[in-house]
Amino acid sequence: MEQADLEYWFDEYSESVLTYILLMVRDYQQAEDLTQETFIKAYRHHQQFESRSSVKTWLFTIARNVTTDYFRKKHPLQHYFGLTLEEKDTKPIPEQLVAMNSQNEQLYRAIRQLKPAYRQVIILRKLKEFSTEETALILKWSESKVKMTLM
């Protein structure tokens, strides 16, 4: 694994990973920190990538795990009971991340209202366009659970 490969991964996927994490944690600064942590873990463990999935799927699996760990540490009761955190300020995401029109803004607000399990599936399947199989790999779920969550 070359340094150039790791830099390519960051250049290619960091914005997409940041958007995913931001929709989960609803805090831009925290999402940036967790995105950096995701890529640090990918760098430290790149030898474990076995090409059984795409690089993007592997990175999103790491991002999901980093985000889950964040919720376990920072909000243990909400994580345990599967509760969503109280909605923070619902102002649009900063312009440097996404230039949203009002329709997209409404969509993102609605997604932030979903319970975490539904939010993850919607983001991965519909916004990030992962297949059912890839979504199941990232979430460590069965494909049927992913399909049922979307129903």
C-alpha positions in Angstrom: 0.0 0.0 0.0 1.5 3.3 -1.1 1.1 6.7 0.5 -0.4 7.8 -2.8 -3.2 5.2 -2.5 -4.1 6.5 1.0 -4.1 10.1 -0.3 -6.3 9.0 -3.2 -8.8 7.4 -0.7 -8.9 10.6 1.3 -9.3 12.8 -1.8 -11.9 10.5 -3.3 -14.1 9.6 -0.3 -13.6 12.2 2.5 -16.4 14.5 1.5 -18.8 11.6 1.2 -17.8 10.1 4.6 -18.1 13.6 6.2 -21.6 14.0 4.8 -22.6 10.5 6.1 -21.2 11.2 9.6 -22.7 14.7 9.7 -26.1 13.4 9.0 -25.6 10.9 11.9 -24.1 13.3 14.6 -25.7 16.6 13.4 -22.6 18.6 14.5 -20.3 19.8 11.8 -17.1 20.1 14.0 -17.7 16.7 15.5 -18.3 15.2 12.0 -15.0 16.7 10.8 -13.2 15.1 13.9 -14.9 11.7 13.3 -14.0 11.8 9.6 -10.4 12.4 10.4 -10.5 9.6 12.9 -12.0 7.4 10.2 -9.1 8.0 7.9 -6.5 7.7 10.6 -7.9 4.2 11.4 -8.0 3.3 7.7 -4.3 4.4 7.5 -3.3 2.4 10.6 -5.2 -0.7 9.5 -4.9 -0.5 5.7 -3.1 -3.9 5.7 -6.3 -5.4 7.0 -8.2 -4.4 3.8 -8.6 -7.6 1.9 -10.5 -6.4 -1.2 -13.5 -8.5 -0.3 -15.5 -5.3 -0.6 -14.8 -2.0 -2.3 -12.5 0.6 -0.6 -15.6 2.8 -0.2 -17.6 0.1 1.6 -14.6 -0.6 3.9 -14.2 3.2 4.7 -17.9 3.5 5.4 -17.7 0.5 7.7 -15.0 2.3 9.6 -17.0 5.5 9.6 -20.0 3.7 11.0 -17.9 2.1 13.7 -16.3 5.4 14.7 -19.7 7.1 14.8 -21.1 4.2 16.9 -18.2 4.5 19.3 -18.7 8.2 19.6 -22.4 7.7 20.6 -21.5 5.0 23.0 -19.0 7.2 24.8 -20.8 10.6 24.6 -24.4 9.5 24.8 -24.6 6.1 26.3 -28.3 6.1 27.3 -29.5 7.4 23.9 -27.3 4.7 22.2 -28.5 1.9 24.5 -32.2 2.8 24.1 -31.9 3.7 20.4 -33.2 7.2 21.0 -32.3 10.0 18.7 -30.7 13.0 20.3 -32.6 16.2 20.7 -32.6 18.1 17.5 -29.9 20.7 17.5 -30.1 23.9 15.5 -31.7 22.9 12.2 -30.0 25.6 10.2 -28.6 24.4 6.8 -25.3 22.6 6.7 -22.4 25.1 6.1 -21.9 26.1 2.5 -18.5 24.7 2.3 -20.0 21.2 2.6 -23.1 21.4 0.4 -24.9 24.1 -1.4 -28.5 22.9 -0.8 -31.6 24.1 -2.4 -34.7 24.2 -0.2 -35.9 20.7 -1.3 -32.6 19.1 -0.3 -32.7 21.1 3.0 -36.1 19.6 3.8 -34.9 16.1 2.9 -31.9 16.4 5.2 -34.1 17.8 8.0 -36.4 14.9 7.6 -33.6 12.4 7.7 -32.2 13.9 10.9 -35.6 13.2 12.5 -35.4 9.4 11.9 -34.3 6.9 14.4 -30.6 6.0 14.0 -31.1 2.6 12.4 -33.5 4.0 9.7 -31.3 7.0 9.2 -28.2 4.8 8.5 -30.1 2.7 6.0 -31.6 5.6 4.1 -28.3 7.5 4.0 -26.4 4.5 2.8 -28.9 3.0 0.3 -30.6 6.1 -1.1 -28.2 9.0 -0.7 -24.8 7.2 -1.0 -26.3 4.6 -3.4 -24.7 1.5 -1.8 -26.3 -1.8 -2.8 -28.3 -3.8 -0.3 -25.4 -6.2 0.0 -22.9 -3.3 0.7 -25.2 -1.7 3.2 -25.5 -5.0 5.0 -21.7 -5.3 5.1 -21.3 -1.8 6.4 -23.9 -2.1 9.1 -23.1 -5.7 9.9 -26.7 -6.7 9.3 -28.3 -9.3 7.1 -29.5 -8.3 3.7 -33.1 -9.1 4.7 -32.8 -6.7 7.7 -31.7 -3.9 5.4 -34.6 -4.7 3.1 -37.1 -4.8 5.9 -35.9 -1.5 7.4 -36.6 0.2 4.0 -40.2 -1.1 4.0 
